[in-house]
Amino acid sequence: MLDTNSMPHVADIPRVQSELRPDEVAFWFQGEETTFAQLNSRANQVANGLAALGVTADQRVGYLAKNTAVYYEMMYGCAKIRAVMNGVNTRLAAPEVQFILSDAQVRVLFVGPEWIEMIEQIKDECPHLEHVITIGGDHANLPDYTAWRDTQDDRAPGIETQDDDDVIQLYTSGTTGLPKGVMLTNANYRSFLEQAGRLDWASYEAGDTVMNAMPLFHVAGVNAGMVATAQGSRSVVLPEINPAEILDLIETQKINHAFWVPAVILMLSQMPDFRDRDYSSLQQVFYGASPITEDLLTLAVEVMGAKFTQLYGLTETVGGGTYLPPEAHDPSWGKLRSCGVPYPATIVRCVDAKGDPVPTGEVGEIVIQSGFVMKGYWNRPEATEDAIRNDFFHTGDAGYFDEDGFLFIHDRVKDMIVSGGENVYPAEVENAIFGHPDVADVAVIGIPDEKWGEAVKAIIVPKEGTNPTAESIIAWARERIAGYKCPKSVDQIDALPRNPSGKILRKDLREPYWEGQERRVGG
């Protein structure tokens, strides 16, 4: 169970667990095991090594690599000297990586072999970057992480950490404007761990095994390992999403708890042996970060037999906000499309443009007040003031509360389609279409329409061997949602563009239709 009294700061987690269970396994990665004693000792080495390179409090340390267990040595090592771990999205192009490294003023960068060439190309354009250390792979001119770490002193650095210290900085996806660095503090994480620890989804036993498959530049990936190590549980880290490997590891490593975004659950469901695997060890599945259709959720619950909990939150809220408990996944509750109820010490509201709460059942912008709301955006005071108003973080998501206090999310406010004066939310239409027997995946966008302003368009990925007609898709939807919400046209595509957290990149899908138009949907 989570005990934040003995671990008030992130840096305390490996120290306390190394005292409680030094020889138990903290991380498993590609067959290699790291004990809690090793985790703490190595975090000390990282801390002392970074300090020797001149890293001081509040300075950012970059990580550009696939998932590895050593990430957590680095993260805890940074926390021990009041430095900040800054994971960088591995899918970004060189100019985007250069922007983040420069914006964060990263002094030391840990980089995987796949990105060394990129870093060499942009290094001179990153004025603060002084040291590059490789994670695996031989390089004549750059030090290897393991060799560098193992030459450092493994004693605690003896620095007193503070509540307001930034410990993690993650960048928003930047679908509109430049990416912003989200500053998450010790106090933010303590609030998150305290509240999550009062809920079943985050209550593990020491020795339980947790799958850590989400990318470590995503808050869910960071949290998966931190929540596990804070409770003495064992994390199985995957380098990247691989549905076949996920199914294998569930069986061979006896996975008890796992977080997957809906896109990963969809991938798993499409594996030919999905129904034939052994899920007997799997106790809990948590999912979130993007909408999920009822048909996919029902299938996953039926096949895996685990307790499912939906989690709604954002990077700016350490991933916290609301949760849909397992019992509410019973279809008779009528809550399958809800993202649940607020965390124990969190206030969630739906508000109008003036910031006033809207009536039950009416759609408004979702705002969150909690101890886990970010300190702010790095060097973006105006953006911070715009996002946090009257002590509430404005999410940009549109939703409503039902009469039972359950939150339902339609979509991003900016993704809302206004057709003939009616508001249409893509997720609602996608949910209706997804159950079509020939549809593997679907996205809904608004496109220009002279009569209605915007028209609803569905873009589908057909199931292998099928070629559904637009008429059949529209007729299917019309049986399930109001006529004005149904798509007026349907296109087919091989795969939907998604960001690393699984969210559909509707902006990319809209771009060809809005080119040259004065009105732009979604910025």
KETI-507438 format. One record per residue (C-alpha): residue in three letters; x, y, z. Coordinates in steps of 0.001 Angstrom, whole numbers, plus 524288, in hexadecimal, padded with zeros to 5 digits. Each point is the difference from the previous one (the first is absolute). Layout:
% residues N
AlaXYZ...
***
This chain:
% residues 523
Met800008000080000Leu8043080E107FDB8Asp805EF8069980BF5Thr8033080E187FCC6Asn803288032980E39Ser80CD87F8AA7FEFAMet80203804477F1EAPro7FBB980E4C7FF44His808B8802B17F449Val8030E7F84C7F3B8Ala80E487FE7F80417Asp7FB957F8B680C3FIle7F9A17F4D17F87DPro80C137F7F47FC6BArg806748029F80D2BVal7F4537FB36807E9Gln7FD847F4297F775Ser80E5D7FC2980046Glu7FF137FFCE80ED0Leu7F35B7F82D80031Arg803057F5E87F56EPro80E0D8016D7FB08Asp800C27F2F87F8E2Glu7F29A7FFFB7F9ACVal7FEE28034F7F18BAla7FC0880DD37FC92Phe8016D7FF367F12DTrp8006D7F56C7F5A2Phe804878043B7F287Gln802F87F68F7F4F8Gly8041F7F57880995Glu80848808C2808C4Glu7FBA88025D80E05Thr802B780BA3808C8Thr7FDC37FEA880E9DPhe7FB3B80B258088DAla80D76800DF80640Gln80628801387F28DLeu7F5DC80A057FBDFAsn8032C808C480B89Ser80EB27FE2E7FED1Arg7FFC1802E37F176Ala7F74480BDB801FBAsn80A488050E80986Gln80A7D7FDA47F5C3Val7F8218076D7F5CAAla7FDE380B2D8098FAsn80E678010B8033AGly803E47FE807F1D5Leu7F6DB80ADE7FB97Ala804CD808C380AEDAla80DFE7FD927FB7DLeu7FBE5804817F269Gly7FB3080CAC805E6Val7F15F7FD2E800A2Thr7F9A88079E80B05Ala7F25E801F18058DAsp7F5318030C7F62FGln8083E7FC857F423Arg7FA407F6E27F5DBVal805DD7F2D67FC38Gly7FB387FA587F326Tyr7FC3C7F2147FC67Leu7FE397FC687F1A1Ala7FEE47F14C7FECDLys7F6A07F4B77FFD8Asn7FAF27FB3380D09Thr80A727FA1B808AEAla800BC7FC6980E55Val80BA78091B801B0Tyr7F6FD80B8E7FD87Tyr7FB767FEB680E16Glu80E028000B8051EMet801A580CC67F8BCMet7F302805B180464Tyr802347FCD780E5AGly80E1D804687FEC2Cys7FBA780D377FAD5Ala7F6368015380B18Lys80A9A7FD6680A1DIle8077A80C3C7FBC7Arg7F3B4808217FD53Ala802147FF327F141Val7F4E87FD477F66EMet7FE017F46E7F6E3Asn7FB91804447F278Gly7FB777F4DF7F73FVal7FFD4803747F181Asn7F6567FA3F7F65AThr8075A7F62A7F79CArg7F6E1802347F47ELeu803C480E247FE29Ala807D8805157F48CAla80D608061180232Pro7FB3080E3880034Glu7F5B37FC7680A2FVal809FA7F90380896Gln8091380BA07FE9EPhe7F52D8092480451Ile7FD147F81780C48Leu80E437FE42803EFSer8024D80E857FE25Asp7F359804498066CAla802967F75380BE4Gln80E3D804418004AVal804317F1D680126Arg80E437FED180454Val801617F12D80027Leu7F90E7F6EC7F681Phe7FEC67F13D80103Val7FD817FAF97F244Gly7FCE97F2E27F9DFPro808257FB2E7F47DGlu7F511802857F642Trp800A980EA98027FIle80EAA80258800FCGlu80116804557F1DCMet7F4D98099D801CEIle80633805C680C32Glu80D008017F7F938Gln7F91A807C77F552Ile7F9298096080946Lys809608009580B81Asp8062580CD77FBC4Glu7F261806137FF92Cys7FD6A7FC4A80E44Pro807A980A9180740His7FEA47FA0780D93Leu803067F1E27FC5DGlu80D837FCAD80557His7FFF17F13A801DEVal7FA127F4CE7F81DIle8004C7F253805D8Thr7FBAE7F4227F82CIle7F6FD7F55480506Gly8055B7F3D17F989Gly807487FF637F32FAsp80E58802BE7FDF1His803EF80DBA7FC5DAla80E12804817FED3Asn7FDB680DDC80496Leu7F5267FE9B80A10Pro800497F97B80D74Asp7F79A7F40980277Tyr7F5EC8018A80AAFThr802F77F39A80798Ala80E9D802607FFF1Trp7FE0880E46803E5Arg7F6887FC7D80AEBAsp808647F53C805B8Thr80B938092B80225Gln7F7D8808DA808E7Asp7FEF48000980EDEAsp7F4177F81F80470Arg7FDFE8074B80CCAAla7F414808D080188Pro8032E80DCB7FB7BGly7FA788059080CACIle7F7F480ACB7F9C8Glu7F335803CC80679Thr7F500800167F60DGln7F4768097680051Asp7F15D7FF147FD8BAsp800B780A0F7F51CAsp80B497F9707F8C9Asp7FC837FC5D7F20DVal802C27F18A7FE42Ile7FA4B7FD607F293Gln7FE74808AA7F414Leu7F8207FA957F4AETyr7FC53807387F3B4Thr7F23F801167FAC4Ser7FDB87FA397F29DGly7FFD480D627F9B0Thr7F4C67FD637F69AThr7FD8080EA6800AEGly80B82809308013CLeu80D067FC9580619Pro801057F50480A19Lys7FFB58046C80E32Gly807DE7F9FE80B06Val7F73D7FB7E80B31Met8069C8019880D3FLeu7FC317F55E809CAThr8050E8013B80DEFAsn802557F77780BD3Ala7F38680594805D2Asn7F86F7FCBE7F39ATyr8049B7F1F48005DArg7FD787FE8780E89Ser7F1F58048D7FDEEPhe7FE707F6B57F48CLeu805AB7F46380769Glu7F7FB802FE80C32Gln7F356800957F857Ala802E47F4A67F6EBGly803ED7F7D880BB9Arg7F22F8012B80553Leu7FA8D7F9C27F3B5Asp8001F7F1A97FC45Trp8066B802177F2C5Ala80CBE804DF80610Ser8004A7F71880BE2Tyr80A217F56A7FD87Glu8065F7F625808D3Ala80EBB7FF6380197Gly804A27F6167F61BAsp7F4A88020E7F697Thr804198015F7F1CCVal7FC3F80C217F857Met80169801947F148Asn8068380CC77FC08Ala7FD6E801307F163Met7FCBA80E5F7FE02Pro80AEA808DC7FAFBLeu807E1806D280A84Phe7FE0080D4F7F9CFHis7F1A07FE078037CVal7FB168023E80DD8Ala7F95B7F2A18003CGly80CFC7F96B7FD17Val807088075B80ACEAsn7F4F87FD528098FAla7FF767F1697FD40Gly80DB37FE0D80536Met7FEFF809E380AFDVal7F3377FAC28059BAla805BF7F2527FF7CThr80D198030F80676Ala7F9468083480A69Gln7F8F17F39A8045FGly80B0B7F64C7FE8ESer7FA2D7FA0E7F3CAArg807617FAA07F45BSer7FF878072E7F302Val801577F9077F2FFVal8049280A627F664Leu7FDBF7FEC47F14DPro808D0807A37F6ACGlu7F437803677F79FIle7F22F7FB917FD0FAsn800007F2727FA0DPro7F2DF7F8F480124Ala805CC7F2707FE2AGlu80A3F8029F80A84Ile7F5B0805808092ELeu7F7EA7F3987FEF0Asp80C247F79B80208Leu804608079F80C04Ile7F2917FF508063EGlu801D97F15380047Thr80E937FE6A80259Gln801CA80B00809F3Lys7F2C17FDFF8068AIle7FBBB80E177FE68Asn7F6688045A80A93His7FD9380E3F7FC43Ala801438073A7F304Phe7FD0B80D4F7FA15Trp7FCD4800857F184Val7FA3780A9E7F79BPro7F4007FBF37F7FEAla8083A7FF4C7F392Val8084D7F55780667Ile7F3F37F8B6804B3Leu7FB1F800957F1FBMet80CFD7FA687FB1CLeu7FF3C7F4F0809DCSer7F1FC7FCE87FC45Gln804157FE997F1CCMet80A957F5F5802D6Pro7FBBC7F2B57FAACAsp8027D7F93780D06Phe7F9D780AA780882Arg7F5677F70280544Asp809327F48A80207Arg80A0E805F780939Asp801187FD9880EA8Tyr7FB7480C1080778Ser7FE957F93280D26Ser80A6880870806A5Leu7FA2880CC97FB1FGln7F89A8069480B10Gln7FE6480DF27FB26Val8007C807877F344Phe7FFFB80EDD7FFFDTyr7FD90807787F39AGly7FE9A80E1B7FBBCAla8065980B3D7F85CSer7F6037FEFF7F4FFPro7F1DA7FB9B7FE0CIle7FCAD7F1907FF3BThr7F4247FA2A7F966Glu7F64E7F7E7807A7Asp801647F42C7F715Leu80ECC7FF838019FLeu7FF12801E180EB5Thr7F5B17F56580171Leu808477F6967F800Ala80C51802A0807EDVal7F9047FE3080D02Glu7F9DC7F3627FB48Val80C957F9EE7FAC2Met809C18047D80A53Gly7F72E7FE4780BC3Ala8074780A7F807C1Lys7FAA980BC580732Phe8001980BA87F6CBThr8017D80E06804C1Gln7FFB880BC97F712Leu808E480B49803C9Tyr7FE0D80DDB7FB3EGly80A5D80A3B80200Leu80A0E8082D7F8FCThr80E8B802578007CGlu7FCC880CB480705Thr7F92E7F83E80AD5Val80A377F5128015BGly7F61A7F7857F8E2Gly7F6208017180B15Gly7F1F6804AF7FF37Thr7F5287F5E77FFC6Tyr7FEEC7F13180001Leu7F56E7F66D7FBD2Pro8007A7F4B4809B3Pro7FEBB7F1C37FBD1Glu7F20B7FE7C804F0Ala7FB8B80B107F71DHis804847F7F07F451Asp7F3E17F7A0801C1Pro7F7E2803E27F3FDSer7F3CD800B18086CTrp8059580C0A806B8Gly7FFB9807727F32FLys80D4B80611802D8Leu808D17F9687F60BArg8020980CC37F8C0Ser802BD8077A80C82Cys80D9A802CD8052EGly7FAE27FF1480DD2Val800498082F80C45Pro80A4D80942805A2Tyr80BB67FB83807FCPro7FE0F800CE80ED1Ala805A480DB08023FThr7FD19805B77F2A3Ile7F553809127FB11Val7FBBB7FE4D7F1EAArg7F5F7808E37F99ACys7FA55802B07F29DVal7FF4A80E9F7FDA9Asp7FB3E809AD7F5D8Ala8080B80A647F91DLys7FF25808B880C13Gly805187F544808DDAsp7F2E07FD8180684Pro7FBB27F1D580241Val7F5F87FB477F619Pro7F3D07F8558040EThr800527F13680132Gly7FF5F7F9DC7F28DGlu804CE80C2F7F8F7Val80D05800097F8DAGly80AAD8092D8049BGlu80EBE800CE800E9Ile805BC7F6BC80A2CVal807FF806DE80A83Ile807B97F9A880B11Gln80455804AD80D66Ser809807F74A8075FGly80D4C7FF4C80672Phe804F37F8EB7F407Val7FD5B80B487F698Met80D0D804127FA26Lys8082F80B54804E7Gly7FEE0805947F242Tyr80612800237F27FTrp80EBB801C57FF7CAsn8033B80E2A7FC9DArg7F2118023D7FB32Pro7F99D808C780A43Glu7F52E8049F7F6F3Ala7FC817F2257FBF7Thr8000B7FC0880E5FGlu7F6D780B2B803A0Asp7F6EA7FC3E7F4E6Ala7FFDF7F1A8803FAIle7FE9F801AB80ECDArg7F549809A78037EAsn7F9E68019280D6AAsp807D87F42B80488Phe7F9D87F72F7F5A2Phe807727FA167F4B1His7F87C8018A7F349Thr8018F7F3517F87DGly7FAA3803D87F2B7Asp7F79F7F3B88008DAla7F13E800977FE7FGly7F7477F7BD808A9Tyr7F4757FF3F80936Phe7FC197F9B880CDCAsp7F42C7F727800BFGlu7F6957FFAF80B62Asp808687F5C5806F4Gly80C2B808947FFA6Phe806E57F8817F53BLeu807C8807ED7F62APhe7FE037FDAA7F17FIle809F98058D7F67CHis7FC2C8034F7F23DAsp80CEB804C07FA92Arg8095A80B3F7FFA8Val7F8A680CE27FF83Lys807BD8038A7F3E0Asp7FC137F3367F937Met7F185802A080188Ile7F8CF800B17F2F3Val7F5C880AA87FE70Ser7F6897FBCA7F562Gly7F402808517FD86Gly8011D805C480D9DGlu800617F2938067DAsn80BEA7FB77807B9Val8051F7F2A87FBD3Tyr80AC67F941807B5Pro808717F6937F80DAla801667F5BC80AB1Glu7F1517FE1A800ABVal7FF237FD867F15EGlu80BF47F74780025Asn7FA017F7F180AD6Ala7F3DD7FDD77F7B5Ile807A07FC097F3E1Phe80A2B7F75F80673Gly7F68B7F4B780233His7FDFE7FE5B7F157Pro804A17F22B7FCC3Asp80923804AF7F53FVal8066880B6180754Ala80D3F7FDF68068FAsp8023F80E41803C7Val7F95B80D147FDD5Ala8020F80E9780169Val7F5FD80AC37FE24Ile8030B80DF47FBD0Gly7F8EF80C207FB62Ile80227804947F1FDPro7FB8280C827F933Asp7F1D5800527FB8DGlu7F9AE80B9A7F92BLys7F2A17FD36805A5Trp802E77FB7E80DCBGly80D3C8065880295Glu805C37F2CD8032DAla7FC217F2557FC1BVal803217F3778075ELys809897F6F67F905Ala803EF7F26680487Ile80D357FA6A7FC62Ile8006C7F1648021EVal80A167F52F7FFE8Pro7F8D37F4207FAA5Lys802277F29D805BCGlu808C97F7677F7DBGly7F8F17FA287F469Thr7F46A80947800A4Asn7FBED80BF57F840Pro7F43580615806B2Thr7F85180A1D7F871Ala7FDDD80DC4804CDGlu7F1697FD707FFB0Ser801337F46680941Ile80847807D680993Ile7F68680B7D80005Ala7F4357F70780189Trp8069A7F90180B67Ala802A580CEA806CDArg7F244805177FD75Glu7FA707F4A8807DCArg808038042680BBFIle8011680EDC8004DAla7F82280BC77FB94Gly7FFC2802AA7F17ATyr8071980D06800F3Lys80B7E7F9238068CCys801667F5A27F56FPro80AD4801357F5EELys7FC31805E17F306Ser80BAD7F96D7F972Val809507F4DF802C0Asp80E137FE0B7FB89Gln808D57F42A801B0Ile80E398003C80487Asp80A397F59A8031EAla803098051B80DB7Leu7FC2180BB78082FPro80A9A809AC803F3Arg801C77FFEA80EC3Asn809438066D8099APro808157F77A80940Ser7F54F8000580A55Gly7F6607FA6D7F62FLys7F82880C4C7FD64Ile7FB1D801867F21FLeu8069F80B5D7F914Arg7F38E805F97FAB9Lys8075880C467FC36Asp807BF7F7ED7F61ALeu7F3967F9D07FAD5Arg7F92C80D2E7FEBFGlu80B2E807137F94DPro7FD4B7FBE77F1CETyr7F1B8803EC800FATrp8027180D558062AGlu80B6A804087F77EGly7FD3980D6E7FA85Gln7F408801F380890Glu7FEE880BD7808D3Arg7F9AD7F83E80AFBArg808DA7F646806CDVal7FB1C7F5C480959Gly808B87FC3C80B44Gly80AA9809DC7FD6D
***
